[in-house]
Amino acid sequence: MANNDRYRKRKRAIRSLYKKIRWQKTLSWRIISILTATLSAWAITGSATVGLTIGGVDMIIKSFLYYFHEKKWERFIKSGIKKIKQTIK
């Protein structure tokens, strides 16, 4: 296998790992967040139904927002790494 092919394969594997970790972080944070939102709404309203409804809507919206937020930050970090590599050869 040529060096260029190994480089591409490694790059795809790293990109795949980033995506997997991004989803794992999203899900773990959402579990914590949904419990907080649900229990808070339940405590405030006294209604489990309202608490679960608010928690469910909150989970769906914020999961997608968090995922894309993480993706944007990864691009920012990668850009910084690229600049460092270009500066220090």
N, C-alpha and C positions, 0 to 999 in steps of 0.2 A: 504494500500500500504506500503510495507516495505521501510525502509530508503534507502536501496540500489537501489530500483526501482525509488524512488523519485530523488535520486542523479543522476542516469542515464538520467532520463527524463529532469531534470534541465540542465544537461550538454549538451544534444542534443539541447535544446531550446537556450542555450547560443551560441553554435556553429552555429546554424541557424541564430541567430541575428548578429553574427560577419560577416557571409557571406552576409547577406542582407545589412548591413552597408557598407561593403567593396565595394559592387557593387554601392550603392548610392554615396559613396565618389568618386569612379571611374568615374561615369557618370557626376557628378557635376563638377569635375575638368576638365574632357574632354571637356565639353561645353565651359568653360573658355579658355582652351588651343586651341581648334579648331578655335574659333573666333579670337584669337590672331594670329595663324598661317595663317588662311585664309586672314585676313585683311592685315597682313604684306606682304604676297606673292602678293596680289592684288596691294598694294601700290608700291611695288618694281617693279613688272612687268607691271603694268597698265592693266592687263588682269584678268577679273573676272573668266574666265574659268580656267586659271592656278592657281589662288588663291584657287578656290573651289577644284580643283584636289589635290593640295598639302595639303590643309586642310583635305580632306577626307582620304587620305593615312595616314597622320599623326595621325588622330583620331583612325583609326583601329589598327595600330601598337602600339601606346602608351597606348591605353586602356588596352590591354592585358599585356603589360609590367608593367603598374602601378598596376593592379590587383595582379599579382604575387609578385611584390615588397612589397605590403601591406601584403600579406599572409606571406612572409618571415619575415617581421618585427613583425607580431603577434606571430609567433613561438618564436622569440627572446624574446619578452616581456613575453610570457607564461613561457618560460624557467627561466627567472629571477624571476617571481612570485613563481614558483615551488621551486626554491632555497631558497627564503625567507621563504616560508612555512616550508621547511625542517629545516631551521636554527632556526626559532622562532616557538616553539610549545607550 
